[in-house]
């Protein structure tokens, strides 16, 4: 009996002192929360990356989908989780940079509640139109918009989505207007674009590249810094004469604020190793994602830039989405 | 000729030992989760997604597809035996199927569902093989205006689902529409009626409502009067359909197949309407519509064929255009992306082995299901005689697990319990939940499409009449509404005249 007490006391002592020397991390499976349904971009990013990370961490990584409220439901839960490295989040530009400027009450603050780890991947948006749409390049498109104010329909994957805000940014930079038509996700928006029910849209390159190749959609420009190797003929927005519309959709990894330093560095190493490995890179390239794998400092700086940029867009465009 | 050589390629692929095995595993798993209340193909496929990474793409998709249509088969079993529709499509199966079961004809109802589904699956697979690309282009003709009119037609048709009071049916539809409004408004991004619960910011899940109102409501209701079920178990007769039955179900199966195949092609939620539409059609063409809701075999044969046909043809927009028509298809697209295949029009030309192998495997899978399910019927029927105190706790547990697996959220389980209580009240008030569920599904879709159509037309409401497909459907809805209301109005007038005389 006494031995048992001693033993449990010892065990308790170990348990209490464990966080101070987390050399054994990870000692149990790690949960990665994806605040969107399985099969989406965040989910793909999480699954491809964590599959590789398991090798270096030596523990299974479980991807858990907690969809709801534009990702803020799952992100809010992660923000409140224990900062022990066993709960991580893989979220999108929406979760980190757009929700905070769009919603007044959010269950998390990405700049305060998270230890930002890395931006994993990014993909440029592209301006695509139905093949029968009259404009064939950005110059004609801007002229067409100016001649037909509030006429051209811009399909988006939802009110407050990155493609909605890209359209708003484009209107602001070119002094044009259009009709925003939100859908429930990118797929139905692309469907109506192909069917000719909507005119144009800013979509993630990966989601429409096959439709462009098949001639079902017309590519006017990419919102990237340089041309895309898959579509070398498509100009960047800058080349087409529109400044300041470089937009990427990105996916990033974070943990609840306050990770022990050694856990954080172990996670950073494992993430960088996985993202830079040739097979993971190849998998992402195949689906139009570009591996970023920056440091936590770079991520934090980048996030501040993104937040202030979208804040301006939202305020200028008087975009609201709140209860 | 090209089709034949393509089919041969598909046959070669689908008939390899491993692909056959994965197909078998898929349909077995699908049947199992379909039978278990609350566990749906979406949650299962999401859980199995990581497992498929290690498989070749064809095998992975064959297995995932098997889970999907296997679940359609299995879902009807629970709907018929215990009045628990796990999928929107089996809500109508429960209407007459459960009544058949109560009359001791559970075996017959299950066999009807299996045979009807197999026939529909075969026809839809052929359709998929021969006409996939042109059909997909046709589906693209459906814009917001067309979808809105289709939903109106569906909503009018849902009145026909009720076999009791028309007033109750209208009330339940409106209640369903209102429940459907809960969640985030697509156009403004504003959340409505969520009372500050972020858990319902995306709306209430269909499965939560169906499990609560049907499943839990039924259990609570049955606990009040135990006698009915003992009768049910004792009077089990005739497991297989007789020649007479087969004759009776031939036409409904055929009509259901045609309707289901057509609606399944529409990516904007057509497949969801398939079984509802088939039920309405059967009741309308029947010479004895009063038998519906009381165990009419046509009421099982038509919708079951339609839902399986729709499940198969909903692969058309996914495979030929890369457009998902429901959450399961979205997951399949996710699986393809993980395998490094970019879904879209090029899949057919660049991945012929995958495309044709999957199509042929669907037919083989349907055959597996028939062979698997017919002998199992005897076993399923015996399940009814399991005593209450074993069966009901088990159902409750499975419902809770299934509902939890939707979003990994306990909130949904509590919500289901609340709907269970509501379901019990509805039973006491003689209000049928089926029209409510249809209103719940159609309401938000109708609103979404209406507002989108108006946005695109810049506020011009004539789009609904100036576009031919949309106008046709609105006219059909009007005719249907008149035919539903006319007898009631006439009866009222006759009563009035009698009073005067």
Contacts between the chains, C-beta under 8 A, distances in Angstrom:
chain1	res1	chain2	res2	distance
A	37	B	46	7.5
A	37	B	327	7.0
A	37	B	330	7.3
A	38	B	45	7.8
A	38	B	46	3.8
A	38	B	49	5.8
A	38	B	331	5.9
A	38	B	334	6.3
A	39	B	46	7.5
A	39	B	49	7.3
A	39	B	330	5.2
A	39	B	331	4.4
A	39	B	333	6.5
A	39	B	334	2.5
A	39	B	335	7.3
A	39	B	337	7.8
A	40	B	330	8.0
A	40	B	334	6.9
A	43	B	334	6.7
A	44	B	334	6.6
A	44	B	337	5.9
A	44	B	338	6.2
A	47	B	49	7.4
A	47	B	50	6.2
A	47	B	53	7.6
A	47	B	338	6.8
A	48	B	338	7.1
A	51	B	50	7.7
A	51	B	53	6.9
A	63	B	50	7.1
A	64	B	408	6.0
A	65	B	46	6.4
A	65	B	407	7.8
A	65	B	408	6.9
A	66	B	407	6.7
A	66	B	408	5.7
A	66	B	409	7.4
A	67	B	202	7.0
A	67	B	407	6.2
A	68	B	198	6.3
A	68	B	199	6.4
A	68	B	201	5.8
A	68	B	202	5.3
A	68	B	407	6.5
A	68	B	409	7.8
A	69	B	184	7.3
A	69	B	191	7.6
A	69	B	198	4.7
A	69	B	201	3.6
A	69	B	202	6.6
A	70	B	184	7.9
A	70	B	201	7.9
A	72	B	198	6.7
A	73	B	198	4.9
A	73	B	199	6.8
A	73	B	201	6.9
A	76	B	198	7.1
A	102	B	189	7.6
A	107	B	198	6.6
A	150	B	458	7.8
A	151	B	458	7.4
A	153	B	455	7.3
A	153	B	456	5.3
A	158	B	186	7.1
A	158	B	189	7.0
A	159	B	185	7.9
A	159	B	186	7.0
A	159	B	187	6.5
A	159	B	188	5.9
A	159	B	189	3.3
A	160	B	189	4.8
A	179	B	455	6.1
A	179	B	456	7.4
A	179	B	458	7.2
A	181	B	452	6.0
A	181	B	455	5.2
A	181	B	456	6.1
A	182	B	186	5.6
A	182	B	187	5.9
A	182	B	189	7.6
A	183	B	186	7.2
A	183	B	452	7.6
A	184	B	186	5.8
A	184	B	448	7.1
A	187	B	323	5.9
A	187	B	324	5.3
A	187	B	330	6.9
A	187	B	333	7.9
A	188	B	267	7.5
A	188	B	268	6.8
A	188	B	323	7.9
A	190	B	323	7.2
A	191	B	140	7.1
A	191	B	267	5.8
A	191	B	268	7.7
A	191	B	317	7.7
A	191	B	321	7.4
A	191	B	323	4.8
A	192	B	143	6.4
A	192	B	144	7.2
A	194	B	140	6.0
A	194	B	321	7.1
A	195	B	140	3.7
A	195	B	141	6.8
A	195	B	142	7.3
A	195	B	143	6.1
A	196	B	140	7.8
A	196	B	143	7.9
A	197	B	143	3.6
A	197	B	144	6.2
A	197	B	456	6.4
A	198	B	456	6.6
A	206	B	342	7.6
A	209	B	342	6.6
A	210	B	322	6.2
A	210	B	342	4.9
A	210	B	343	7.1
A	210	B	344	3.0
A	210	B	345	6.5
A	210	B	346	5.4
A	211	B	322	7.4
A	211	B	344	5.8
A	211	B	345	7.0
A	213	B	344	7.9
A	213	B	346	6.5
A	214	B	344	6.5
A	214	B	345	4.0
A	214	B	346	6.0
A	216	B	321	7.9
A	216	B	345	6.4
A	283	B	338	8.0
A	283	B	340	6.5
A	286	B	340	4.4
A	286	B	342	7.6
A	287	B	337	5.3
A	287	B	340	7.2
A	287	B	342	6.8
A	320	B	188	7.4
A	320	B	189	7.8
A	321	B	188	6.5
A	321	B	189	2.9
A	321	B	190	6.5
A	322	B	189	7.7
A	322	B	190	6.7
A	323	B	190	6.1
A	323	B	191	4.9
A	323	B	194	7.6
